[in-house]
Amino acid sequence: LDNFGSGTTVDKLLFGTCTVNFGTSLGAGTATTTNCTATGVDNTYKFFLTPSNLETYFAFNSASSTVTDIIQVQVFNTSTSTPVTIASRTWSWIAIK
């Protein structure tokens, strides 16, 4: 695509939405990871996700890929005492290569 300023040239830009479904109750002070389908991505991309409607005590922790077409997404329960049930959500993502 192009080189902006003195940074690295952008080769590819992908974006979309994916279903994030952790499918469990998350204990206080713990993290969990799930996969969301993102066609065309792989481990050569940098990922940006927009979490929406996170439950109380939840923090978005990370996004990465080790498998083609999958973004691994991790959240963390910041509570020191309250487990939280996680609902399925649709999140937006951008992948830059």
ROPAPA-945194 format. One record per atom (N, C-alpha, C): x, y, z. Coordinates in steps of 0.02 Angstrom, whole numbers, padded with zeros to 5 digits, always signed. Layout:
BEGIN
XYZ/...
This chain:
BEGIN
+00042-00059+00000/+00000+00000+00000/+00044+00062+00000/+00073+00079+00058/+00115+00139+00059/+00155+00141+00123/+00204+00183+00124/+00246+00196+00182/+00227+00264+00210/+00207+00267+00272/+00186+00329+00304/+00242+00355+00347/+00269+00414+00331/+00325+00441+00370/+00386+00397+00362/+00419+00383+00416/+00479+00341+00413/+00466+00270+00439/+00402+00251+00442/+00384+00185+00467/+00390+00130+00415/+00363+00073+00431/+00364+00014+00388/+00308+00018+00337/+00323-00004+00276/+00272-00005+00223/+00215-00053+00241/+00154-00031+00230/+00095-00073+00240/+00083-00113+00177/+00084-00180+00183/+00075-00223+00125/+00002-00243+00115/-00034-00252+00171/-00103-00275+00166/-00142-00252+00226/-00205-00235+00215/-00250-00213+00268/-00315-00252+00261/-00333-00291+00313/-00395-00329+00313/-00437-00306+00372/-00503-00312+00366/-00547-00293+00421/-00611-00332+00416/-00646-00337+00473/-00710-00372+00474/-00736-00377+00545/-00782-00424+00555/-00808-00438+00622/-00802-00513+00634/-00801-00531+00696/-00800-00602+00713/-00838-00613+00779/-00862-00674+00787/-00897-00692+00848/-00846-00714+00900/-00848-00682+00958/-00804-00700+01013/-00848-00734+01065/-00837-00799+01075/-00878-00837+01121/-00833-00877+01168/-00823-00851+01228/-00780-00884+01277/-00816-00943+01309/-00882-00943+01309/-00922-01001+01327/-00913-01028+01398/-00898-00986+01445/-00884-01011+01512/-00891-00955+01563/-00889-00975+01626/-00884-00927+01680/-00810-00919+01696/-00788-00858+01703/-00718-00844+01715/-00707-00824+01787/-00665-00862+01821/-00651-00849+01891/-00615-00783+01903/-00621-00757+01963/-00589-00694+01982/-00513-00700+01971/-00485-00647+01941/-00413-00644+01932/-00383-00691+01881/-00425-00717+01835/-00400-00764+01785/-00414-00738+01714/-00378-00767+01667/-00386-00750+01596/-00410-00812+01558/-00442-00800+01501/-00461-00854+01457/-00454-00831+01385/-00442-00879+01341/-00431-00864+01270/-00479-00904+01228/-00501-00873+01172/-00543-00909+01123/-00522-00888+01054/-00547-00923+01004/-00532-00907+00934/-00591-00873+00901/-00576-00827+00856/-00628-00800+00813/-00603-00805+00741/-00649-00820+00696/-00632-00830+00626/-00623-00763+00592/-00566-00755+00557/-00550-00694+00521/-00514-00714+00457/-00552-00723+00405/-00526-00750+00342/-00468-00708+00315/-00413-00742+00299/-00356-00711+00268/-00299-00692+00315/-00310-00694+00380/-00257-00674+00427/-00210-00732+00441/-00150-00715+00465/-00103-00765+00489/-00056-00730+00538/-00003-00765+00557/+00041-00738+00610/+00086-00681+00588/+00080-00659+00525/+00121-00602+00501/+00086-00535+00510/+00025-00535+00535/-00015-00474+00543/-00011-00446+00614/-00022-00382+00621/-00035-00349+00686/-00110-00341+00690/-00139-00354+00750/-00212-00354+00757/-00236-00299+00803/-00293-00271+00785/-00328-00222+00827/-00400-00244+00830/-00425-00254+00890/-00495-00275+00900/-00531-00221+00940/-00596-00216+00928/-00638-00170+00965/-00688-00211+01005/-00672-00224+01068/-00719-00261+01111/-00782-00219+01121/-00839-00251+01120/-00901-00214+01132/-00940-00248+01188/-00971-00207+01229/-01015-00231+01283/-00981-00282+01329/-00921-00268+01350/-00887-00313+01397/-00924-00314+01464/-00926-00373+01493/-00956-00380+01559/-00915-00341+01611/-00947-00324+01666/-00913-00290+01721/-00854-00332+01743/-00799-00301+01757/-00735-00330+01779/-00693-00358+01721/-00719-00357+01660/-00680-00386+01606/-00635-00335+01574/-00574-00357+01556/-00527-00316+01519/-00503-00356+01458/-00502-00324+01401/-00473-00354+01341/-00398-00358+01352/-00369-00416+01342/-00299-00427+01359/-00253-00430+01298/-00273-00469+01246/-00228-00476+01189/-00264-00507+01129/-00231-00499+01071/-00255-00530+01009/-00193-00549+00969/-00193-00610+00943/-00136-00633+00903/-00160-00690+00858/-00114-00714+00817/-00132-00771+00773/-00073-00818+00767/-00086-00881+00773/-00036-00933+00759/-00062-00981+00706/-00125-00972+00685/-00158-01016+00637/-00191-00973+00584/-00185-00991+00521/-00217-00954+00467/-00292-00950+00477/-00320-00891+00466/-00392-00875+00470/-00420-00873+00541/-00377-00871+00591/-00399-00870+00661/-00362-00815+00699/-00400-00776+00738/-00371-00730+00786/-00385-00758+00856/-00333-00767+00895/-00342-00788+00965/-00352-00725+01006/-00406-00725+01046/-00425-00667+01085/-00425-00686+01159/-00396-00644+01201/-00394-00658+01272/-00425-00600+01312/-00464-00619+01363/-00492-00570+01411/-00470-00591+01481/-00474-00543+01526/-00453-00553+01595/-00506-00528+01642/-00522-00566+01694/-00570-00544+01745/-00530-00507+01799/-00541-00442+01803/-00503-00399+01849/-00527-00403+01921/-00584-00435+01933/-00611-00440+02000/-00566-00485+02043/-00562-00469+02107/-00524-00511+02153/-00568-00562+02188/-00635-00558+02176/-00680-00604+02211/-00740-00629+02171/-00755-00598+02115/-00818-00612+02079/-00806-00649+02014/-00830-00712+02007/-00829-00744+01941/-00881-00712+01896/-00869-00713+01831/-00914-00680+01783/-00930-00729+01727/-00994-00734+01708/-01014-00774+01651/-01007-00731+01588/-00977-00760+01538/-00960-00723+01477/-01011-00737+01423/-01040-00685+01395/-01087-00692+01340/-01051-00689+01273/-01079-00720+01222/-01052-00716+01154/-01062-00646+01127/-01012-00619+01093/-01015-00551+01065/-00987-00550+00994/-01004-00499+00957/-00974-00486+00892/-00928-00426+00899/-00864-00437+00883/-00813-00384+00888/-00787-00367+00818/-00769-00305+00810/-00737-00283+00747/-00661-00292+00753/-00629-00307+00697/-00556-00315+00696/-00526-00284+00634/-00462-00266+00641/-00421-00242+00586/-00355-00280+00591/-00330-00304+00534/-00265-00338+00531/-00221-00300+00481/-00161-00282+00503/-00115-00244+00461/-00051-00284+00452/-00029-00288+00389/+00032-00324+00372/+00081-00277+00339/
